[in-house]
Amino acid sequence: MVAAVSLPSQAQAVLRSRLCDPVFIHSALSSSLDTNYSKLKYLVASSVSEACNNSVLLLGPRGCGKAAVVDMVLDDLKEEHPDAISVEIARQLCLEHQLSFSKMASSDDNTEFMIDMLRECGLAHKTILFILEEFDLFAQGKQRLLYSLLDAMQSLTSQAVVIGVSCRLDADQLLEKRVRSRFSHRKLLFISPSLDDIQRLVEHLLILAKDSGLPSKYIADYNSRLTSIFSDKKFKGCLNSLMDADATTSNIQRFLFRAVSYMDMESGFLSVESFLKALSSMQRQPKMDSLQDLSILELYILVCMHRLESKEQTSYNFTSIMKEYRSIQDAYKTSDKYASTVCFRAFEHLSDRELISFGDNRWRNQALEYRPVKLLISSRELAESLKLNTTCPAVLQKLFDRERYM
């Protein structure tokens, strides 16, 4: 005989399902005409209805909701225009148009295939949507793919929309002149939310609707208690601390999921303590796990940052770190030399692991290379990481120890 699920467990399950649903998280954006969701939907919808070509860049830091907004727009438009939009991979396009698919196709074959698809779909009055995630990577090298795609879109027979997604705010500046001249120069910037935005998001995610499938009295009591929590000074302090560390939507989502996990299962309600415990667990999260298995280049970047801070350099960025890195290479003639693009990827990986972080929001509209950055690990944690890493070069340990004990 299966035991009945308690009311608090049901409420917790409802809240967790919301917090794991990107569409629900960002659904509040659809109510305003001034959101990036509304702007992107209008651009793509008008391109479909008017049978014209278009392109746009979605720019903003990782975790700010760019991909979620794209998914919401695509879901809406596929429902509104089921026969006029195609968001498919090459294999599916081949099946739809009775063409052969080959993994061994050359670059020229793929370019010709793409142009044929644009022509076929244009004649069928169907719009192809190209979603180019990590758009800045497409802008490296000779940019042949981008040029071929945008050049083919100049044809009257084609119907396509290119949506580039990138965490680099200067992604459009990476384009060659011939590619840039064929791009529409439309950009939607996703900036970190304000405190008011975060408060609205928290309310959207945690306030229970009447149709939540829970007893109406419980919903009324739960929402009443939650509203009083929102006005509590300790709760507001939680949000401020969270913003200082990472104000992205994805981080807010993680914080709320932990708070829901700390729900008082006896009373069946969230409390101020639920949020304080969630914040404490995030701040208390040990960095040693994140420091494991770092590459030699990532260790170099951390040591360079530590050296800059040891020199009492109050503000530095990726460019400053690279100067310090090059000076080490010139002084010690090591073989650990990497291109700037490779170094930047390692730099981003350290940010993803939350071992480094960018400065306050005053610089959020600058390219990542120029935004002030700081270490989130202590000298002791870095020293331990260098000792435990069996591939750490001796010169790197020597450099770190010299700065540490000077």
C-alpha positions as CSV (number, residue, x, y, z in Angstrom):
1,M,0.0,0.0,0.0
2,V,1.5,3.4,-1.1
3,A,1.6,6.1,1.6
4,A,-0.1,9.4,0.8
5,V,2.3,12.2,-0.1
6,S,2.2,15.0,2.6
7,L,1.0,18.5,1.7
8,P,4.5,20.1,2.3
9,S,6.1,17.5,0.0
10,Q,3.5,18.3,-2.7
11,A,4.2,22.0,-2.4
12,Q,7.9,21.4,-2.5
13,A,7.5,19.3,-5.6
14,V,5.5,22.1,-7.3
15,L,8.2,24.7,-6.5
16,R,11.0,22.5,-7.6
17,S,9.3,21.7,-10.9
18,R,9.0,25.5,-11.5
19,L,12.6,26.1,-10.7
20,C,13.7,23.4,-13.2
21,D,11.6,24.8,-16.0
22,P,13.5,27.6,-18.0
23,V,10.3,28.5,-19.8
24,F,8.4,29.1,-16.6
25,I,11.4,31.0,-15.1
26,H,11.4,33.5,-18.0
27,S,7.6,33.4,-18.7
28,A,7.1,36.7,-16.8
29,L,9.0,38.4,-19.7
30,S,6.2,37.8,-22.1
31,S,3.9,40.3,-20.4
32,S,5.9,43.4,-21.5
33,L,6.5,44.8,-25.0
34,D,9.9,46.2,-23.9
35,T,11.6,42.9,-23.0
36,N,14.2,41.1,-25.2
37,Y,11.7,38.3,-25.5
38,S,9.1,40.6,-27.1
39,K,11.7,42.3,-29.3
40,L,13.1,39.0,-30.6
41,K,9.7,37.5,-31.1
42,Y,8.5,40.6,-33.1
43,L,11.7,40.5,-35.3
44,V,11.4,36.8,-36.1
45,A,7.6,36.9,-36.5
46,S,7.8,39.8,-38.9
47,S,10.5,38.1,-40.9
48,V,8.2,35.1,-41.3
49,S,5.1,37.0,-42.2
50,E,6.8,39.3,-44.6
51,A,9.0,36.5,-46.1
52,C,12.2,38.5,-45.6
53,N,15.7,37.8,-44.3
54,N,17.0,39.1,-41.0
55,S,19.8,38.7,-38.4
56,V,20.3,39.6,-34.8
57,L,22.8,39.1,-32.0
58,L,21.9,38.3,-28.4
59,L,24.7,39.4,-26.1
60,G,25.2,39.1,-22.4
61,P,27.0,37.2,-19.6
62,R,26.5,33.4,-19.2
63,G,23.5,32.5,-17.1
64,C,21.5,35.6,-18.0
65,G,18.7,33.8,-19.9
66,K,19.7,34.3,-23.6
67,A,19.1,30.6,-24.6
68,A,15.9,30.4,-22.5
69,V,14.4,33.5,-24.4
70,V,15.3,31.9,-27.7
71,D,13.6,28.7,-26.8
72,M,10.5,30.6,-25.6
73,V,10.3,32.5,-28.9
74,L,10.8,29.4,-31.0
75,D,8.1,27.5,-29.1
76,D,5.6,30.3,-29.5
77,L,6.3,30.8,-33.2
78,K,6.3,27.1,-34.1
79,E,2.8,27.0,-32.6
80,E,1.7,30.1,-34.4
81,H,3.3,29.2,-37.7
82,P,3.7,25.4,-37.7
83,D,4.2,25.1,-41.5
84,A,6.3,28.3,-42.1
85,I,9.2,27.7,-39.8
86,S,12.0,25.2,-39.8
87,V,14.5,24.8,-36.9
88,E,16.2,21.6,-37.9
89,I,19.6,19.9,-38.2
90,A,21.0,18.9,-41.6
91,R,19.9,15.3,-41.4
92,Q,16.2,16.3,-40.8
93,L,16.4,18.8,-43.7
94,C,17.7,16.1,-46.0
95,L,14.9,13.8,-45.1
96,E,12.3,16.5,-45.6
97,H,13.6,17.4,-49.0
98,Q,14.6,13.9,-50.2
99,L,18.3,14.6,-50.2
100,S,21.2,12.4,-49.2
101,F,23.0,13.1,-45.9
102,S,26.7,12.5,-45.6
103,K,29.0,12.9,-42.6
104,M,31.9,13.0,-44.9
105,A,30.8,16.0,-46.9
106,S,33.5,18.7,-47.5
107,S,33.2,22.3,-46.5
108,D,32.3,23.2,-50.1
109,D,29.6,20.5,-50.1
110,N,28.1,21.8,-46.9
111,T,28.1,25.4,-48.2
112,E,26.3,24.3,-51.3
113,F,23.9,22.2,-49.3
114,M,23.1,25.3,-47.1
115,I,22.5,27.5,-50.2
116,D,20.2,24.8,-51.7
117,M,18.2,24.6,-48.5
118,L,17.7,28.3,-48.5
119,R,16.5,28.2,-52.0
120,E,14.2,25.2,-51.5
121,C,12.7,26.6,-48.3
122,G,12.3,30.0,-49.9
123,L,10.4,28.6,-52.9
124,A,8.2,26.7,-50.3
125,H,7.6,29.9,-48.4
126,K,9.3,28.5,-45.4
127,T,11.7,30.4,-43.1
128,I,14.8,28.7,-41.8
129,L,16.1,29.8,-38.4
130,F,19.8,29.5,-37.8
131,I,20.7,29.6,-34.1
132,L,24.4,30.1,-33.7
133,E,25.4,29.6,-30.1
134,E,28.9,30.8,-29.1
135,F,28.7,33.2,-32.0
136,D,32.2,34.6,-31.4
137,L,33.6,31.2,-32.3
138,F,32.1,31.4,-35.7
139,A,33.8,34.8,-36.1
140,Q,37.3,33.3,-35.8
141,G,39.5,32.5,-38.7
142,K,38.4,33.4,-42.2
143,Q,34.7,33.4,-41.3
144,R,33.8,31.5,-44.5
145,L,30.7,29.9,-43.1
146,L,29.2,33.2,-41.8
147,Y,30.0,34.9,-45.1
148,S,28.5,32.1,-47.2
149,L,25.3,32.1,-45.1
150,L,24.8,35.9,-45.0
151,D,25.7,36.3,-48.7
152,A,23.2,33.6,-49.6
153,M,20.6,35.5,-47.6
154,Q,21.0,38.4,-50.0
155,S,19.1,36.4,-52.6
156,L,15.4,37.2,-53.2
157,T,14.5,33.5,-53.1
158,S,15.8,32.8,-49.6
159,Q,13.9,33.2,-46.3
160,A,16.1,32.9,-43.2
161,V,16.8,34.5,-39.8
162,V,20.2,34.2,-38.2
163,I,20.2,34.5,-34.4
164,G,23.7,34.7,-32.9
165,V,24.2,34.1,-29.2
166,S,27.4,35.1,-27.4
167,C,28.7,36.2,-24.0
168,R,31.1,38.6,-25.6
169,L,29.6,42.1,-25.9
170,D,32.0,42.9,-28.7
171,A,31.1,39.9,-30.8
172,D,30.0,42.0,-33.8
173,Q,33.4,43.8,-33.8
174,L,35.0,40.4,-34.5
175,L,33.4,40.2,-37.9
176,E,35.3,40.8,-41.1
177,K,34.3,43.9,-43.1
178,R,32.7,41.7,-45.8
179,V,30.7,39.8,-43.2
180,R,29.7,42.9,-41.2
181,S,28.4,44.6,-44.3
182,R,25.9,41.7,-44.7
183,F,24.8,41.6,-41.1
184,S,21.8,43.7,-39.9
185,H,23.7,45.1,-36.8
186,R,20.7,44.4,-34.6
187,K,21.7,43.6,-31.0
188,L,19.8,42.7,-27.9
189,L,21.8,43.2,-24.7
190,F,21.0,41.0,-21.7
191,I,22.3,42.9,-18.7
192,S,22.4,41.6,-15.1
193,P,19.0,42.2,-13.4
194,S,18.5,45.0,-10.8
195,L,17.5,44.3,-7.3
196,D,13.9,45.1,-8.2
197,D,14.1,42.7,-11.1
198,I,15.4,40.0,-8.8
199,Q,12.6,40.6,-6.3
200,R,10.0,40.3,-9.0
201,L,11.6,37.1,-10.3
202,V,11.6,35.6,-6.8
203,E,7.9,36.4,-6.4
204,H,7.1,35.0,-9.8
205,L,8.9,31.7,-8.9
206,L,7.7,31.2,-5.3
207,I,4.2,32.7,-5.1
208,L,1.7,29.8,-5.5
209,A,-1.1,30.3,-8.0
210,K,-4.7,29.2,-7.2
211,D,-4.5,26.5,-9.8
212,S,-1.4,24.9,-8.3
213,G,-3.3,21.8,-7.3
214,L,-3.0,22.5,-3.6
215,P,-5.7,23.3,-1.1
216,S,-6.9,26.9,-1.3
217,K,-6.4,27.5,2.5
218,Y,-2.8,26.2,2.3
219,I,-2.1,28.4,-0.7
220,A,-3.5,31.5,1.1
221,D,-1.4,30.8,4.2
222,Y,1.7,30.0,2.3
223,N,1.5,33.2,0.1
224,S,0.8,35.3,3.2
225,R,3.8,34.1,5.0
226,L,6.0,34.4,1.9
227,T,4.9,38.1,1.5
228,S,5.9,38.9,5.0
229,I,9.3,37.3,4.4
230,F,9.9,39.5,1.3
231,S,9.7,42.6,3.6
232,D,12.0,41.1,6.2
233,K,15.4,42.9,6.5
234,K,17.3,39.6,6.7
235,F,15.8,38.4,3.5
236,K,16.6,41.6,1.7
237,G,20.2,41.2,3.0
238,C,20.3,37.8,1.4
239,L,19.3,39.2,-1.9
240,N,21.9,41.9,-1.6
241,S,24.7,39.4,-0.8
242,L,23.6,37.2,-3.7
243,M,23.7,40.2,-6.1
244,D,27.2,41.1,-4.9
245,A,28.5,37.6,-5.7
246,D,26.5,36.8,-8.9
247,A,23.3,38.4,-10.1
248,T,22.6,36.1,-13.1
249,T,19.3,34.4,-13.4
250,S,20.9,31.0,-13.2
251,N,22.5,31.8,-9.8
252,I,19.1,33.1,-8.5
253,Q,17.6,29.8,-9.6
254,R,20.2,27.8,-7.7
255,F,19.7,29.9,-4.6
256,L,15.9,29.5,-4.6
257,F,16.2,25.7,-5.3
258,R,18.3,25.4,-2.2
259,A,15.9,27.5,-0.2
260,V,13.0,25.3,-1.2
261,S,15.1,22.3,-0.1
262,Y,15.4,23.9,3.3
263,M,11.6,24.3,3.7
264,D,10.2,23.4,7.1
265,M,8.4,20.2,6.4
266,E,6.6,20.3,9.8
267,S,4.9,23.6,9.2
268,G,5.0,23.2,5.4
269,F,6.2,26.8,4.8
270,L,9.3,28.6,3.8
271,S,10.9,30.8,6.4
272,V,13.6,33.5,6.6
273,E,15.9,30.7,7.9
274,S,15.3,28.7,4.7
275,F,16.9,31.5,2.7
276,L,19.7,32.2,5.2
277,K,20.6,28.5,5.1
278,A,20.6,28.5,1.3
279,L,22.9,31.5,1.1
280,S,25.2,30.1,3.7
281,S,25.5,26.8,1.9
282,M,26.4,28.6,-1.4
283,Q,29.0,30.8,0.3
284,R,30.3,27.8,2.3
285,Q,30.8,25.7,-0.8
286,P,34.4,24.5,-0.7
287,K,36.6,25.6,-3.6
288,M,39.0,22.7,-3.5
289,D,36.7,20.5,-5.6
290,S,36.6,23.2,-8.3
291,L,40.4,23.5,-8.1
292,Q,40.9,19.9,-8.9
293,D,41.9,18.9,-12.5
294,L,42.7,22.4,-13.6
295,S,44.9,22.7,-16.6
296,I,48.5,24.1,-16.5
297,L,47.3,27.2,-18.3
298,E,44.5,27.8,-15.7
299,L,47.0,27.4,-12.9
300,Y,49.2,30.0,-14.6
301,I,46.3,32.5,-14.8
302,L,45.5,32.0,-11.1
303,V,49.2,32.5,-10.1
304,C,49.4,35.6,-12.3
305,M,46.3,37.0,-10.6
306,H,47.8,36.2,-7.2
307,R,51.1,38.0,-8.2
308,L,49.1,41.1,-9.3
309,E,47.3,41.2,-6.0
310,S,50.6,40.6,-4.1
311,K,51.9,43.7,-5.8
312,E,48.9,45.6,-4.4
313,Q,47.4,46.2,-7.8
314,T,43.9,47.2,-6.8
315,S,42.3,46.8,-10.2
316,Y,43.2,44.5,-13.0
317,N,41.6,42.6,-15.9
318,F,42.3,39.9,-18.4
319,T,44.6,42.2,-20.4
320,S,46.6,42.9,-17.3
321,I,46.8,39.1,-16.5
322,M,48.1,38.4,-20.0
323,K,50.9,41.0,-19.6
324,E,51.9,39.3,-16.4
325,Y,51.7,35.9,-18.1
326,R,53.9,37.1,-21.0
327,S,56.5,38.6,-18.7
328,I,56.8,35.2,-17.0
329,Q,57.2,33.4,-20.3
330,D,59.9,36.0,-21.4
331,A,61.8,35.7,-18.1
332,Y,61.8,31.9,-17.7
333,K,61.7,30.8,-21.3
334,T,59.2,28.1,-20.6
335,S,57.4,26.0,-23.2
336,D,54.0,26.7,-21.7
337,K,53.0,29.3,-24.3
338,Y,49.4,29.6,-25.4
339,A,47.6,31.9,-27.8
340,S,45.5,34.7,-26.4
341,T,42.2,33.1,-27.6
342,V,43.1,29.9,-25.7
343,C,44.0,31.9,-22.6
344,F,40.7,33.6,-22.8
345,R,38.8,30.3,-22.9
346,A,40.7,29.2,-19.8
347,F,39.9,32.5,-18.1
348,E,36.2,31.9,-18.8
349,H,36.4,28.4,-17.5
350,L,37.8,29.7,-14.2
351,S,34.8,32.1,-14.1
352,D,32.4,29.3,-14.8
353,R,33.9,27.3,-11.9
354,E,33.5,30.4,-9.7
355,L,37.2,30.6,-8.9
356,I,37.3,34.2,-10.1
357,S,34.6,36.8,-10.5
358,F,34.1,40.1,-12.2
359,G,33.8,43.4,-10.4
360,D,30.7,45.3,-9.7
361,N,27.9,46.0,-12.2
362,R,29.3,49.4,-13.2
363,W,31.5,47.6,-15.8
364,R,28.9,45.1,-17.0
365,N,28.6,46.6,-20.4
366,Q,32.3,46.4,-21.1
367,A,33.9,43.5,-23.0
368,L,35.0,40.7,-20.6
369,E,38.7,41.3,-21.4
370,Y,38.5,44.8,-19.9
371,R,36.2,44.2,-16.9
372,P,37.9,44.3,-13.5
373,V,38.3,40.8,-12.0
374,K,39.3,39.3,-8.7
375,L,40.3,36.0,-7.1
376,L,37.7,34.1,-5.2
377,I,40.2,31.7,-3.6
378,S,42.6,32.3,-0.7
379,S,46.4,32.1,-0.9
380,R,46.2,28.9,1.1
381,E,43.7,27.2,-1.3
382,L,45.8,28.1,-4.3
383,A,49.0,26.8,-2.6
384,E,47.2,23.5,-1.8
385,S,46.0,23.2,-5.4
386,L,49.5,23.7,-6.8
387,K,50.9,21.0,-4.5
388,L,48.2,18.5,-5.3
389,N,48.4,19.0,-9.1
390,T,50.9,16.4,-10.3
391,T,51.4,18.2,-13.7
392,C,52.2,21.6,-12.1
393,P,55.5,23.0,-13.5
394,A,58.2,23.6,-10.9
395,V,58.7,27.1,-12.1
396,L,55.0,27.9,-11.3
397,Q,55.3,26.6,-7.8
398,K,58.6,28.6,-7.4
399,L,56.9,31.8,-8.7
400,F,54.0,31.4,-6.3
401,D,56.2,30.7,-3.2
402,R,58.4,33.7,-4.0
403,E,55.5,36.1,-4.1
404,R,53.9,34.4,-1.0
405,Y,56.9,34.8,1.3
406,M,58.4,38.1,0.1
